[in-house]
């Protein structure tokens, strides 16, 4: 199949088409085509990548988040992915919700990547919404479609593949995960391609991975959480995930701190709501003016946090090193 590259390349109505010279001995098929093809044609472009975004926050949590920062966790993912890969088709689903259609492995195979957002979901709870989310993740693994998850998204993949998740030991990571370092396996893994020897990243979480599934690869850790990045394989599926939030702008980290102010005070991370607001205000201001070195200095962060290209590095690496090669192997581009 081919199409005209530009409308002006179509012959004008009423104009006699020029005939191309046919050499003696050319087959009749060439004679029939002569004079009928435009001078410039271009094959149809491959279809745009199809990204499926699965968010697992409850309706109440989703509404509180929208009131705080203007969009849900899945909607934030969608905006970031459109910035990283303009033209990609994105679809947002909520497999944890009652009444949501179940996805088969065959249906999920039609997507080029699946992204699992963060949420307040506790995957160690034996609740219907947790069971639905885990069933969805197992279908993703069975489909062979590459998947990526951040925060609770990592925890969902861990539990679906046979690992365990627990309440975070010690104080929550709130604002930033500090001094993340790659393991020996992580230093050569494409997920962390371009990361410094140690780095900070936006993070807000009260649960953590306790034990990775059999065969999983630990890629990064820090003193606060033993699993900060991992690769998990189950059947034909490959999952890359992180405990932090490469998909979120700093303004949304500030919003998360404000929504969880009471818990941060209970944890002893702040003496009162005013302390939380002071930190949230600095993070929000840095998100709006990332070149302000005074704010970066006060928060103790560098370009790994302030530069959007570096902050989203794991997502970029996932698309570049896993999604696009798998898409090509499937004959889609």
VOMILUM-28838 format. One line per 3 residues: their letters; for each residue x, y, z negated of N, C-alpha, C. Coordinates in pm, whole numbers. Atoms other than C-alpha are relative to their C-alpha. Last residue first. Layout:
N
A	X Y Z X Y Z X Y Z  ...
This chain:
333
XXX	-71 -125 -26 771 -42 -1365 149 -19 -12  85 -120 4 498 -291 -1443 74 129 31  31 -45 -134 662 -619 -1345 -86 123 8
XXX	138 38 -29 649 -779 -1689 -45 49 138  3 146 -11 1028 -766 -1706 -140 -49 32  -57 38 -129 1005 -393 -1630 -3 -151 19
XXX	97 -40 -105 767 -339 -1920 52 -39 138  105 103 2 1000 -533 -2149 -105 29 107  -51 125 -57 1289 -305 -2042 -105 -113 2
XXX	-18 -11 -144 1072 5 -2100 63 -124 63  126 -10 -73 948 -96 -2443 22 1 151  84 118 10 1270 -228 -2598 -125 9 88
XXX	-75 126 4 1570 0 -2546 -88 -125 -7  -107 15 -99 1414 326 -2428 55 -142 4  54 -10 -136 1082 315 -2611 108 -31 104
XXX	95 109 -20 1232 187 -2936 -55 2 142  -77 122 -25 1528 424 -2908 -91 -120 25  -63 -12 -133 1302 727 -2870 75 -129 34
XXX	106 15 -100 1092 615 -3166 56 7 141  39 140 -3 1404 562 -3377 -113 -25 101  -95 83 -73 1539 906 -3280 -44 -147 9
XXX	82 101 -68 1232 1107 -3383 86 -107 68  99 51 96 1421 1315 -3644 -83 -112 63  -64 95 90 1716 1348 -3407 -100 -61 -97
XXX	-54 108 -83 1516 1506 -3124 69 -106 -86  104 98 -37 1310 1706 -3375 53 -116 83  5 7 -145 1625 1869 -3521 -105 -105 41
XXX	54 -123 -57 1562 1958 -3887 -14 -4 152  138 -29 40 1594 1612 -4040 -57 118 78  70 128 -10 1909 1467 -3882 -148 16 -39
XXX	67 12 -129 2012 1832 -3836 -72 -133 17  -76 -49 -115 2088 1868 -4207 -79 -25 128  14 81 -121 1907 1837 -4539 83 61 112
XXX	-109 97 -10 1976 1956 -4895 -12 -92 119  57 135 1 1638 2123 -4947 105 -109 10  75 16 125 1793 2455 -5046 -60 -141 -12
XXX	-94 8 112 2052 2424 -4770 -74 -23 -131  -65 131 -8 1792 2345 -4504 95 -19 -117  97 99 45 1592 2648 -4620 59 -140 3
XXX	21 -19 144 1893 2878 -4599 -100 -102 -54  -98 75 76 1991 2730 -4263 -18 17 -151  -32 -72 124 1673 2854 -4101 92 -83 -89
XXX	-134 -58 -7 1691 2700 -3753 39 74 -128  -106 99 25 1396 2468 -3820 142 55 7  -121 -70 -42 1151 2760 -3856 121 -90 -23
XXX	39 -110 -88 798 2615 -3879 120 77 53  62 55 -119 918 2282 -4016 -40 108 100  -108 52 -83 1151 2466 -4252 -56 -64 127
XXX	-69 -114 -62 857 2669 -4385 113 -46 90  87 -55 -104 657 2351 -4446 66 115 74  0 96 -111 945 2190 -4632 -86 52 115
XXX	-131 -4 -66 996 2500 -4848 3 -93 122  -11 -126 -74 624 2527 -4925 131 13 73  79 12 -124 603 2159 -5016 9 127 84
XXX	-75 85 -92 886 2205 -5265 -74 -12 132  -125 -69 -33 719 2502 -5435 82 -81 101  27 -102 -102 378 2337 -5415 126 73 40
XXX	25 69 -127 503 2030 -5601 -21 102 111  -130 54 -46 651 2247 -5876 -16 -69 135  -77 -113 -55 325 2442 -5902 137 -46 51
XXX	35 -27 -140 131 2116 -5937 79 115 61  138 -41 -19 318 2035 -6260 -26 27 147  58 -32 131 642 1912 -6409 -146 41 11
XXX	33 -142 12 744 1739 -6089 -65 23 -135  -76 -69 -104 910 1405 -6011 -26 150 -1  -108 -78 59 790 1267 -6345 86 71 103
XXX	-128 69 -19 588 993 -6181 117 73 -66  1 119 85 268 1138 -6325 132 -76 8  -14 -48 138 354 1473 -6165 4 -118 -96
XXX	-140 -43 14 411 1304 -5831 27 54 -139  -86 116 18 81 1121 -5866 145 37 -19  26 59 131 -110 1444 -5920 89 -120 -28
XXX	-63 -78 107 59 1614 -5624 -21 -63 -138  -41 94 103 -34 1340 -5378 62 69 -122  109 94 26 -237 1555 -5138 33 -95 -116
XXX	111 -72 64 16 1838 -5169 -115 -96 -33  -39 -32 138 308 1606 -5101 -115 70 -73  7 124 78 130 1467 -4794 38 25 -146
XXX	140 29 29 72 1819 -4660 -16 -126 -83  44 -95 102 442 1900 -4691 -145 -25 -38  -60 49 125 523 1583 -4498 -40 92 -115
XXX	89 106 48 274 1703 -4237 57 -72 -122  122 -59 56 456 2035 -4197 -93 -109 -55  -19 -29 142 782 1844 -4153 -125 60 -64
XXX	-66 -129 19 668 1693 -3826 5 32 -149  68 -113 62 580 1324 -3846 83 128 1  108 -56 -83 674 1044 -3607 -58 130 -53
XXX	-56 -76 -113 1014 961 -3760 -107 68 85  98 -52 -96 836 871 -4086 66 80 112  18 -146 -4 1028 650 -4330 -89 40 117
XXX	81 -37 116 1004 278 -4411 -31 151 0  -72 -77 100 1121 184 -4063 -94 35 -114  71 -90 90 1010 -67 -3804 90 66 -101
XXX	-100 -86 64 1105 -273 -3501 -73 98 -90  41 -122 72 874 -558 -3407 124 70 -52  -114 -69 62 937 -832 -3149 -51 130 -58
XXX	6 -143 33 666 -1080 -3050 125 52 -67  -60 -80 -106 710 -1410 -2866 11 148 -34  42 48 -130 656 -1615 -3184 68 81 109
XXX	97 105 31 733 -1391 -3479 -57 -48 132  45 79 -114 1032 -1161 -3475 -94 -108 -48  74 120 36 1099 -884 -3727 -45 -67 129
XXX	56 65 -119 1362 -611 -3695 -66 -129 -44  -12 145 -22 1421 -396 -4000 -51 -37 138  21 30 -142 1463 -44 -4135 23 -148 21
XXX	36 -126 -66 1450 111 -4484 -21 -20 150  28 16 -144 1446 -210 -4685 -46 133 56  -94 94 -62 1616 -199 -5028 -20 -20 150
XXX	80 108 -58 1436 119 -5132 92 -96 75  138 -5 49 1576 391 -5360 -85 -115 49  11 36 142 1950 322 -5326 -144 -6 -50
XXX	-51 -111 80 1927 312 -4946 -20 -34 -147  44 0 138 1878 46 -4678 45 130 -65  -41 -117 79 1915 -12 -4307 -62 -7 -138
XXX	-80 -94 -78 1897 -288 -4045 49 120 -79  -6 -127 72 1770 -594 -4231 96 94 73  -133 -60 12 1709 -867 -3974 -11 134 -72
XXX	-5 -145 -22 1405 -1093 -3996 141 52 -23  -49 -35 -133 1456 -1469 -3962 3 147 29  -112 82 -46 1239 -1558 -4260 38 40 142
XXX	34 134 -47 1012 -1269 -4350 126 -77 41  24 8 -143 1159 -975 -4545 -39 -143 39  -75 107 -68 1120 -968 -4921 -37 -3 147
XXX	-70 79 102 1011 -686 -5152 89 -106 65  -20 140 -37 914 -427 -4891 79 -68 -111  -124 31 -70 804 -105 -5058 5 -148 35
XXX	-24 143 -10 497 70 -5195 131 -23 75  9 53 136 453 430 -5319 12 -152 -3  59 134 17 558 607 -5003 7 -45 -144
XXX	91 -7 115 641 954 -4867 -62 -139 -14  57 122 58 935 985 -4629 -94 36 -114  127 -29 68 1105 1235 -4397 -64 -130 -50
XXX	115 3 -89 1457 1111 -4316 -126 34 -78  125 -19 71 1807 1146 -4461 -113 -2 102  94 -105 -43 2119 1007 -4298 -119 6 -96
XXX	107 -10 99 2432 800 -4356 -91 115 41  -35 107 95 2683 681 -4096 -101 -6 -113  -122 -21 76 2501 909 -3853 30 -122 -88
XXX	10 -44 139 2232 774 -3621 140 19 -62  -10 -145 15 2286 767 -3245 -13 49 -143  -98 -60 -90 2164 412 -3180 -2 152 -15
XXX	-70 -106 72 1962 307 -3484 108 65 84  96 -85 69 1702 100 -3297 68 120 -63  44 -114 -80 1973 -25 -3060 -103 89 -68
XXX	136 25 -50 2134 -241 -3330 -50 122 77  -6 32 -142 2513 -221 -3362 -139 -22 60  -94 -90 -67 2527 -42 -3696 11 -27 150
XXX	62 -124 -45 2210 -217 -3808 94 92 77  84 28 -117 2366 -561 -3821 -59 128 56  -90 42 -108 2645 -439 -4051 -80 -28 128
XXX	-72 123 33 2380 -258 -4253 98 -32 113  22 119 -81 2288 101 -4173 78 -118 -58  -119 49 -70 2284 365 -4444 -34 -128 75
XXX	26 127 -68 2001 581 -4576 127 -42 73  -119 85 -13 2140 851 -4803 -34 -140 53  -137 -53 1 1808 1009 -4901 104 -111 19
XXX	-81 115 40 1448 926 -4811 146 41 17  -106 54 -84 1281 1265 -4797 56 -128 -61  -66 -109 -71 967 1434 -4924 101 -54 98
XXX	97 -103 -34 856 1179 -5179 71 121 58  -74 -87 -91 1030 849 -5239 -100 101 55  33 -1 -143 834 721 -5534 106 79 78
XXX	76 -115 -50 1002 670 -5871 -24 -12 150  -55 -133 27 1109 328 -5988 -86 108 63  -70 5 128 1013 0 -5822 68 134 -24
XXX	-139 -43 1 768 63 -5542 56 -4 -142  -5 -140 42 454 -144 -5564 146 40 -12  34 -25 140 512 -468 -5380 -12 150 -25
XXX	-4 -143 29 537 -612 -5029 -46 19 -144  81 -53 111 609 -972 -4929 27 149 -20  -76 -65 106 725 -1150 -4614 -93 53 -108
XXX	-33 88 112 527 -1404 -4410 87 60 -108  -99 100 -41 501 -1247 -4062 47 -87 -116  58 84 -105 178 -1058 -4133 94 -113 39
XXX	97 92 60 321 -929 -4463 -59 -95 104  -68 89 95 631 -780 -4300 -98 -104 -54  -73 99 -80 435 -637 -4006 71 -101 -90
XXX	98 87 -65 190 -466 -4242 71 -109 79  48 93 102 477 -329 -4454 -104 -96 56  -104 98 26 645 -173 -4150 -51 -106 -97
XXX	-9 81 -121 320 -2 -4055 106 -106 -11  92 113 15 278 112 -4416 0 -89 124  56 2 134 593 325 -4366 -92 -121 -17
XXX	-67 -84 100 653 335 -3991 -78 -9 -130  79 -51 112 566 69 -3737 84 82 -94  -79 -86 89 683 -36 -3393 -91 48 -112
XXX	72 -79 98 557 -309 -3161 97 74 -92  -86 -62 101 674 -475 -2840 -82 89 -95  -15 -143 -25 398 -676 -2667 88 62 -108
XXX	-132 -30 -54 461 -1050 -2697 20 146 33  10 -57 -135 88 -1110 -2736 135 20 66  31 107 -95 131 -1346 -3034 -4 51 144
XXX	-116 89 -13 305 -1073 -3236 -26 -105 108  -104 -77 -70 22 -830 -3163 124 -85 19  35 4 -142 -232 -1098 -3260 100 80 82
XXX	-38 134 -48 -51 -1138 -3592 -36 -16 148  -144 3 -18 -73 -762 -3640 45 -136 49  -36 -79 -119 -449 -761 -3581 149 -10 26
XXX	39 80 -116 -498 -1043 -3831 34 73 130  -101 105 -17 -295 -844 -4085 -34 -89 119  -123 -62 -53 -517 -538 -4035 108 -105 24
XXX	21 -38 -140 -837 -742 -4073 126 59 61  3 122 -81 -709 -911 -4389 -21 33 148  -136 50 -12 -614 -575 -4536 3 -124 88
XXX	-71 -87 -94 -957 -428 -4461 145 -44 19  39 24 -140 -1126 -728 -4620 77 86 99  119 -77 -34 -927 -697 -4945 -34 -21 147
XXX	82 96 -73 -670 -923 -5109 -135 65 27  138 15 49 -440 -637 -5203 -74 -101 86  3 110 96 -70 -694 -5122 -139 -17 -61
XXX	17 128 -69 -106 -485 -4804 3 -120 -94  -91 85 78 -174 -165 -4996 -15 -144 52  34 142 11 -327 75 -4741 106 -74 -81
XXX	1 40 141 -250 444 -4815 -32 -148 -22  133 -17 60 -153 489 -4448 10 -34 -148  2 8 145 145 493 -4211 -141 20 -51
XXX	-25 -121 78 93 432 -3843 12 -31 -148  77 7 124 132 113 -3642 37 119 -88  -57 -79 109 246 156 -3281 -94 -8 -121
XXX	97 -23 107 177 -100 -3007 73 72 -113  -53 -11 137 371 -99 -2681 -116 22 -95  -147 2 -8 326 -175 -2309 64 12 -138
XXX	-66 -124 44 -39 -271 -2337 151 -16 10  15 -100 -106 -204 -548 -2129 62 135 -37  -108 14 -96 -64 -811 -2366 -8 105 110
XXX	-114 -81 43 -295 -680 -2635 116 -10 97  32 -141 -18 -598 -815 -2452 118 89 -36  8 -26 -144 -444 -1161 -2419 -31 147 27
XXX	-136 -14 -50 -340 -1164 -2784 -1 33 148  -65 127 -27 -703 -1101 -2875 143 27 46  -83 5 -119 -815 -777 -3034 59 -141 13
XXX	-125 74 16 -1105 -774 -3279 74 -6 132  -16 121 -80 -1364 -503 -3236 135 -66 -24  -91 -25 -112 -1401 -264 -3529 17 -128 81
XXX	71 -22 -125 -1711 -342 -3735 89 32 118  108 96 -22 -1540 -299 -4071 -74 36 129  136 -42 34 -1231 -84 -4038 -101 -110 31
XXX	32 35 139 -881 -237 -4048 -146 30 -35  35 142 19 -851 -247 -3668 -35 -38 -144  -2 13 146 -869 132 -3630 -39 -143 -37
XXX	95 97 55 -787 210 -3266 18 -9 -152  -1 5 146 -625 498 -3078 -107 -96 -49  131 40 50 -543 466 -2708 11 -19 -151
XXX	6 43 139 -253 641 -2541 -143 -31 -39  138 16 43 -172 670 -2171 -1 -52 -143  40 131 51 180 796 -2115 -148 2 -37
XXX	64 81 -103 212 1107 -1901 -42 -137 -48  115 -65 -65 462 1280 -2122 -56 -89 111  20 64 -131 687 1031 -2306 -123 62 67
XXX	-116 82 -36 840 1187 -2617 -11 -58 140  -118 -84 -13 590 1471 -2653 123 -77 45  18 -80 -121 295 1246 -2575 118 94 20
XXX	-27 85 -116 432 1004 -2833 -19 75 130  -145 20 -11 445 1277 -3098 35 -83 123  -62 -126 -40 86 1386 -3036 151 -16 18
XXX	32 -27 -141 -42 1028 -3044 69 127 48  -81 89 -84 139 955 -3369 -21 30 148  -136 -54 6 -22 1260 -3531 95 -85 84
XXX	0 -118 -88 -362 1139 -3409 136 69 -2  -6 45 -138 -292 801 -3565 3 115 98  -134 54 -24 -209 957 -3901 15 -48 144
XXX	-25 128 66 -523 1169 -3891 141 -48 30  12 119 -83 -536 1535 -3791 32 -124 -83  71 -18 -126 -570 1891 -3922 -13 -122 87
XXX	-94 -34 -108 -303 1896 -4193 -65 4 138  -130 -49 45 -498 1894 -4521 88 49 114  21 -126 71 -861 1867 -4409 133 63 -42
XXX	39 -101 -98 -757 1606 -4156 -23 135 -65  -119 -37 -76 -572 1413 -4423 -33 107 103  -84 -84 87 -871 1418 -4653 126 44 74
XXX	62 -132 10 -1091 1294 -4367 83 93 -89  -15 -69 -129 -856 1007 -4286 -58 141 -6  -138 -47 -8 -832 907 -4651 23 77 129
XXX	-19 -108 97 -1211 891 -4671 140 57 4  69 -120 -49 -1244 694 -4347 19 117 -96  145 7 13 -979 449 -4468 -63 129 53
XXX	53 -76 113 -623 460 -4335 -153 -9 -2  66 85 98 -519 175 -4105 -53 77 -121  -8 -62 132 -410 343 -3784 -86 -79 -98
XXX	90 58 99 -334 144 -3472 20 71 -133  -33 -51 133 -185 325 -3172 -104 -52 -98  110 19 93 -187 145 -2836 45 42 -139
XXX	-37 12 140 53 278 -2572 -127 -14 -84  120 3 85 -2 222 -2200 45 -28 -143  -2 93 114 289 325 -1979 -127 12 -83
XXX	-61 -58 119 186 513 -1662 3 -103 -113  93 -60 97 110 301 -1357 75 54 -121  47 99 97 387 251 -1101 -92 66 -102
XXX	-81 4 121 396 521 -832 -51 -110 -93  72 -39 121 232 438 -499 91 -11 -121  77 105 67 486 407 -222 -74 56 -120
XXX	-64 37 126 582 726 -39 -82 -109 -65  90 74 88 515 835 314 77 -42 -123  -49 22 136 678 1099 530 -105 -73 -81
XXX	-145 -3 2 643 1115 912 56 -33 -138  -56 -134 18 283 1005 907 151 -7 -13  -58 -23 133 200 661 1046 50 143 -10
XXX	104 -3 102 -41 622 1340 53 32 -138  88 -114 -13 177 712 1640 -108 8 -105  -61 -121 -54 334 370 1653 -104 109 16
XXX	-31 -96 106 161 124 1425 53 130 56  124 -47 62 -9 -64 1710 27 106 -105  69 -86 -94 314 -81 1912 -129 54 -64
XXX	-68 -129 1 503 -211 1608 -70 96 95  33 -66 127 245 -485 1568 66 135 -8  124 -75 -14 277 -562 1940 -38 71 -129
XXX	121 80 17 640 -659 1889 -124 87 8  51 -10 136 913 -438 2036 -127 -83 -13  -34 117 81 1062 -577 2357 -48 10 -144
XXX	38 127 -63 1071 -250 2541 42 -114 -91  -103 63 -82 1111 39 2303 -50 -131 57  -11 142 29 806 223 2190 105 -60 91
XXX	-52 82 -109 825 602 2177 11 -145 -47  -141 32 13 607 763 1918 42 -91 114  -28 143 -6 282 923 2016 150 -23 -10
XXX	-114 34 -85 185 1268 1899 26 -150 -3  -117 51 69 -160 1296 1751 110 -30 99  -43 127 -58 -402 1515 1940 126 -46 -74
XXX	-133 -7 -59 -538 1784 1713 40 -138 50  5 -52 -135 -913 1796 1657 135 7 68  113 45 -80 -885 1763 1282 6 63 139
XXX	113 -91 1 -537 1833 1152 -110 -53 89  22 -72 -126 -309 1535 1111 -123 88 -10  104 62 -80 -248 1452 743 -17 79 130
XXX	-61 93 -93 88 1577 617 -104 -77 80  -29 -65 -126 -78 1884 469 66 -93 99  117 -10 -87 -237 1663 204 35 61 136
XXX	63 -132 11 105 1575 60 -119 5 94  -68 -73 108 272 1238 -11 -66 134 -22  -61 -124 -44 26 1040 194 62 71 -118
XXX	90 -114 -4 -32 697 52 74 120 54  -71 -125 -3 115 352 73 -100 112 7  85 -120 0 0 0 0 88 124 0
